[in-house]
Amino acid sequence: MDFQKIGVLGAGNIGIGVVTDLVLHGITAVVVDVSEDILKRAQNDVLNNVRFVPLLSKTLPRITKDQALQRMLLTTHLKDVASCDFVIENVTEDWSIKKPLYEKLDQIAPPEVCFGANTSCISITQIASATRRPANVVGMHLMNPVHLKPTVEVIRGFHTSQRTVDTLLRLFSRLNKEAIIVEDLPGFVSNRISHLFMNEAAFVLQDQVATAEQIDSIFKRCFGHKMGPLETADFIGLDTVMRSLDVLYESFHDPKYRCCPLLRKLVHAGHLGRKTGRGFHIYP
Ligand SMILES: NC(=O)c1ccc[n+]([C@@H]2O[C@H](COP(=O)([O-])OP(=O)(O)OC[C@H]3O[C@@H](n4cnc5c(N)ncnc54)[C@H](O)[C@@H]3O)[C@@H](O)[C@H]2O)c1
């Protein structure tokens, strides 16, 4: 299999990065979302990403706007992924949305096709249970911006077969990424730890121990991190961070994962981080 055409479900924050990476590497992406408007906006964001590649990377392929456009097939119909040889799912981090989608996808995709679940926290074993092909479901936790990140966390669900892992590794080799393969429990490695970190930073802000700028500056200037915890949350999207914390809380029934009320309040106020121009910080 040479990955001619890959289905990408969900053209939000991370889906845009996934499509960017695929088209840069000569793979056609069949991009599915719920509305034409979302798809059009995603297409523009991908074109912007492609335009900035020469400034941001020495190694990524350079492609023209026309090549990028030719490699993106936008659709609101899930059935259009029937001819894809792999499917990457990045829809909203909500089981009540993902479950029916996987059930439908399972009916549409040929039985040998593998599904890569790009979830932040939901168990891959749970996702696989919504299909009749649990051996073909694997977790692929990509980091943002996808095309600029060389390493991916890959999660082996309870039933994930070696063939499926090998298929995903072949895809990553095409995308010049290396994988760190871990076992399946909600949040895996990265988000089980990083969401505690971002959530606690929100509590520190809520308790007025320091401003958002001070909290992030301490991590950047004292620890040498590239981004502070609140900036990281803004970058991911506060709605996604909140939903991920809710998944962790529900999964482990451990109060350490309770979502900070200030974080939830910002989400309800529509301040979702970079994608809406305001979260813990304001973005011009
Ligand atoms: N944001 C990140 O940095 C990041 C990183 C890794 C993984 N993830 C995971 O990726 C997924 C998406 O996160 P996001 O931050 O891009 O969220 P987002 O809210 O920005 O985008 C989600 C997209 O899914 C679409 N969608 C919802 N239901 C759909 C359906 N039935 N069919 C097709 N599209 C549908 C929405 O319209 C939206 O465009 C989540 O599971 C999240 O945990 C996010």
Ligand as a Chemical Component Dictionary entry (heavy atoms), coordinates in Angstrom:
data_LIG
# 
_chem_comp.id                   LIG 
_chem_comp.type                 NON-POLYMER 
_chem_comp.pdbx_formal_charge   0 
_chem_comp.three_letter_code    LIG 
# 
loop_
_chem_comp_atom.comp_id 
_chem_comp_atom.atom_id 
_chem_comp_atom.alt_atom_id 
_chem_comp_atom.type_symbol 
_chem_comp_atom.charge 
_chem_comp_atom.model_Cartn_x 
_chem_comp_atom.model_Cartn_y 
_chem_comp_atom.model_Cartn_z 
_chem_comp_atom.pdbx_ordinal 
LIG N1  N1  N 0  -5.750  20.516 19.178 1  
LIG C1  C1  C 0  -4.697  19.717 19.337 2  
LIG O1  O1  O 0  -3.558  20.194 19.525 3  
LIG C2  C2  C 0  -4.859  18.214 19.265 4  
LIG C3  C3  C 0  -3.707  17.410 19.234 5  
LIG C4  C4  C 0  -3.854  16.027 19.082 6  
LIG C5  C5  C 0  -5.107  15.464 19.026 7  
LIG N2  N2  N 1  -6.215  16.258 19.099 8  
LIG C6  C6  C 0  -7.519  15.598 19.021 9  
LIG O2  O2  O 0  -8.036  15.813 17.713 10 
LIG C7  C7  C 0  -9.453  15.890 17.757 11 
LIG C8  C8  C 0  -9.898  17.231 17.216 12 
LIG O3  O3  O 0  -9.350  18.262 18.013 13 
LIG P1  P1  P 0  -9.277  19.770 17.500 14 
LIG O4  O4  O 0  -8.473  20.513 18.486 15 
LIG O5  O5  O -1 -8.903  19.795 16.060 16 
LIG O6  O6  O 0  -10.818 20.183 17.660 17 
LIG P2  P2  P 0  -11.643 21.259 16.837 18 
LIG O7  O7  O 0  -12.855 21.537 17.623 19 
LIG O8  O8  O 0  -10.755 22.393 16.424 20 
LIG O9  O9  O 0  -12.054 20.456 15.489 21 
LIG C9  C9  C 0  -12.925 19.362 15.478 22 
LIG C10 C10 C 0  -13.582 19.299 14.102 23 
LIG O10 O10 O 0  -14.372 18.101 14.016 24 
LIG C11 C11 C 0  -15.522 18.436 13.272 25 
LIG N3  N3  N 0  -16.560 17.418 13.453 26 
LIG C12 C12 C 0  -17.387 17.237 14.509 27 
LIG N4  N4  N 0  -18.212 16.197 14.275 28 
LIG C13 C13 C 0  -17.884 15.705 13.043 29 
LIG C14 C14 C 0  -18.388 14.649 12.247 30 
LIG N5  N5  N 0  -19.378 13.857 12.663 31 
LIG N6  N6  N 0  -17.829 14.427 11.035 32 
LIG C15 C15 C 0  -16.802 15.211 10.586 33 
LIG N7  N7  N 0  -16.297 16.251 11.307 34 
LIG C16 C16 C 0  -16.834 16.489 12.514 35 
LIG C17 C17 C 0  -15.906 19.816 13.793 36 
LIG O11 O11 O 0  -16.816 20.477 12.938 37 
LIG C18 C18 C 0  -14.544 20.492 13.863 38 
LIG O12 O12 O 0  -14.206 21.151 12.656 39 
LIG C19 C19 C 0  -9.848  15.669 19.223 40 
LIG O13 O13 O 0  -10.126 14.322 19.444 41 
LIG C20 C20 C 0  -8.596  16.116 19.954 42 
LIG O14 O14 O 0  -8.510  15.534 21.218 43 
LIG C21 C21 C 0  -6.124  17.615 19.187 44 
# 
loop_
_chem_comp_bond.comp_id 
_chem_comp_bond.atom_id_1 
_chem_comp_bond.atom_id_2 
_chem_comp_bond.value_order 
_chem_comp_bond.pdbx_ordinal 
LIG N1  C1  SING 1  
LIG C1  O1  DOUB 2  
LIG C1  C2  SING 3  
LIG C2  C3  SING 4  
LIG C2  C21 DOUB 5  
LIG C3  C4  DOUB 6  
LIG C4  C5  SING 7  
LIG C5  N2  DOUB 8  
LIG N2  C6  SING 9  
LIG N2  C21 SING 10 
LIG C6  O2  SING 11 
LIG C6  C20 SING 12 
LIG O2  C7  SING 13 
LIG C7  C8  SING 14 
LIG C7  C19 SING 15 
LIG C8  O3  SING 16 
LIG O3  P1  SING 17 
LIG P1  O4  DOUB 18 
LIG P1  O5  SING 19 
LIG P1  O6  SING 20 
LIG O6  P2  SING 21 
LIG P2  O7  DOUB 22 
LIG P2  O8  SING 23 
LIG P2  O9  SING 24 
LIG O9  C9  SING 25 
LIG C9  C10 SING 26 
LIG C10 O10 SING 27 
LIG C10 C18 SING 28 
LIG O10 C11 SING 29 
LIG C11 N3  SING 30 
LIG C11 C17 SING 31 
LIG N3  C12 SING 32 
LIG N3  C16 SING 33 
LIG C12 N4  DOUB 34 
LIG N4  C13 SING 35 
LIG C13 C14 SING 36 
LIG C13 C16 DOUB 37 
LIG C14 N5  SING 38 
LIG C14 N6  DOUB 39 
LIG N6  C15 SING 40 
LIG C15 N7  DOUB 41 
LIG N7  C16 SING 42 
LIG C17 O11 SING 43 
LIG C17 C18 SING 44 
LIG C18 O12 SING 45 
LIG C19 O13 SING 46 
LIG C19 C20 SING 47 
LIG C20 O14 SING 48 
# 
